[in-house]
C-alpha cells in the first residue's frame, strides 16, 4: 500500500483541472507559491509550473471533446506482487497518469467540463448513462434552464 504517493484517477484529475476557476477568474497555477501549496495539498511535488499549465490546458481541451497536443511527461512504472503500478512525482505527471488510468478503464469520458459557459468547472459524471451536462443541476443547470426559458419568451 502506498502512503506517500498521489491517488491516481478521477478525483486527482478533476482537482487538477479545477486549478482554473473560470467563474471566479482564479488560476492556482499562475503563482509559484499558490501552485506549491496546491501540490502539497494533493501529495505531489509541484514540478515545472509552465509544464503543469500546458498539461492542464491540454487535458481540459481533451475532456471537453477537443483535439489537443498533450505535452510529454515522464512516467515510471514499478512492479509488486501481482501488480504493476504507474508512478507520478509531480502535479503534471500525476494528471497525465490519472488520465492514462481513466483511459485504460474506459472512464476518461466521465470527466467533463460544466456546460455553463460562465462556469466550466470539471466534474466526474457518475450518472448511470453518462449524460450529465452541468457540475450542479441546482446552480448551472437552473441558470441554463432560465436562460432558455427567457429566450423562448422573448423570441
VOGU-3710 file (C-alpha; in Angstrom, 3 decimals, decimal comma):
1> xxxxxxxxxx> 0,000/0,000/0,000  1,331/3,412/-0,967  1,369/6,034/1,726  3,242/8,924/0,161  2,036/8,968/-3,434  -0,971/10,638/-5,033  -4,064/8,525/-5,571  -4,311/8,477/-9,344  -7,681/8,644/-11,037  -10,772/10,777/-11,346
11> xxxxxxxxxx> -10,518/12,709/-8,094  -6,969/13,872/-8,737  -7,634/14,710/-12,375  -10,766/16,735/-11,555  -8,913/18,620/-8,805  -6,044/19,375/-11,197  -8,393/20,588/-13,934  -10,152/22,788/-11,383  -6,975/24,695/-10,591  -8,528/27,017/-13,185
21> xxxxxxxxxx> -11,770/28,544/-11,878  -13,433/30,326/-14,804  -16,333/31,642/-12,733  -14,124/33,209/-10,048  -11,380/34,150/-12,503  -8,674/32,436/-10,439  -5,854/30,150/-11,501  -3,838/28,263/-8,893  -1,073/27,549/-11,404  -0,080/31,113/-12,263
31> xxxxxxxxxx> 1,617/31,860/-8,932  4,546/29,705/-7,780  3,559/29,860/-4,088  -0,102/29,018/-4,765  0,890/26,172/-7,094  3,303/24,792/-4,481  0,569/24,955/-1,816  -1,934/23,181/-4,104  0,650/20,492/-4,901  1,396/19,853/-1,210
41> xxxxxxxxxx> -2,348/19,593/-0,500  -2,584/16,878/-3,157  0,532/14,906/-2,223  2,714/15,739/-5,213  5,724/17,888/-5,950  4,817/20,951/-7,934  7,431/20,436/-10,653  7,685/22,846/-13,560  4,778/25,306/-13,411  4,794/26,045/-17,164
51> xxxxxxxxxx> 4,643/22,319/-17,914  1,724/21,946/-15,489  -0,109/24,798/-17,251  0,399/23,181/-20,652  -0,737/19,789/-19,350  -3,793/21,267/-17,646  -4,839/23,247/-20,716  -4,430/20,210/-22,983  -6,342/17,915/-20,613  -9,168/20,456/-20,223
61> xxxxxxxxxx> -9,460/20,547/-24,029  -9,376/16,743/-24,281  -12,111/16,168/-21,694  -14,154/18,856/-23,450  -14,006/16,816/-26,670  -11,433/18,924/-28,486  -8,221/17,888/-30,191  -5,145/18,774/-28,161  -1,468/18,012/-28,061  -0,549/16,691/-24,635
71> xxxxxxxxxx> 2,989/17,616/-23,555  5,255/14,621/-22,961  5,891/13,917/-19,288  7,977/11,139/-17,846  6,021/8,425/-16,052  7,584/5,445/-14,345  6,246/2,036/-13,504  7,014/-0,390/-10,740  6,088/-3,978/-10,111  4,877/-5,575/-6,942
81> xxxxxxxxxx> 3,206/-8,814/-6,029  0,524/-9,353/-8,699  0,538/-5,649/-9,589  2,056/-3,122/-11,934  1,938/0,442/-10,713  2,167/3,744/-12,524  4,140/6,317/-10,536  3,978/10,072/-10,699  6,081/12,569/-8,794  4,899/15,991/-9,992
91> xxxxxxxxxx> 1,445/17,502/-10,466  1,721/17,317/-14,268  2,897/13,700/-14,143  0,053/12,750/-11,777  -2,527/14,445/-14,007  -1,278/12,627/-17,112  -1,018/9,336/-15,212  -4,571/9,816/-13,915  -5,842/10,405/-17,437  -3,999/7,284/-18,655
101> xxxxxxxxxx> -5,513/5,180/-15,851  -9,003/6,515/-16,619  -8,489/5,959/-20,364  -7,454/2,350/-19,817  -10,509/1,845/-17,605  -12,738/3,452/-20,252  -13,768/6,166/-17,786  -11,984/9,278/-19,070  -15,174/10,245/-20,939  -16,809/10,588/-17,498
111> xxxxxxxxxx> -14,570/13,562/-16,684  -16,324/16,601/-18,127  -16,353/20,372/-18,053  -19,587/22,023/-16,996  -21,738/23,116/-19,921  -22,244/26,514/-18,290  -20,087/28,903/-20,319  -19,519/31,076/-17,255  -18,577/28,051/-15,117  -16,570/25,343/-16,968
121> xxxxxxxxxx> -15,882/23,541/-13,640  -14,591/19,994/-14,105  -16,574/17,139/-12,587  -16,776/13,359/-12,704  -20,099/12,237/-14,207  -21,441/9,429/-12,049  -24,852/9,316/-13,737  -25,921/5,903/-14,957  -25,858/6,779/-18,654  -23,064/9,375/-18,506
131> xxxxxxxxxx> -25,249/12,204/-19,788  -24,751/14,814/-17,073  -24,012/18,251/-18,537  -23,533/20,546/-15,551  -21,371/20,470/-12,462  -24,515/21,229/-10,445  -28,081/20,972/-11,648  -29,135/23,263/-8,800  -26,838/26,087/-9,928  -25,600/25,777/-13,511
141> xxxxxxxxxx> -28,463/23,611/-14,759  -31,057/26,024/-13,392  -29,195/29,018/-14,860  -29,267/27,400/-18,296  -32,949/26,475/-17,999  -33,768/30,055/-17,003  -31,791/31,408/-19,987  -33,601/29,026/-22,331  -36,993/29,999/-20,882  -36,250/33,733/-21,219
151> xxxxx> -35,033/33,287/-24,787  -38,247/31,465/-25,748  -40,432/34,167/-24,159  -38,502/36,960/-25,887  -38,321/35,226/-29,252
//
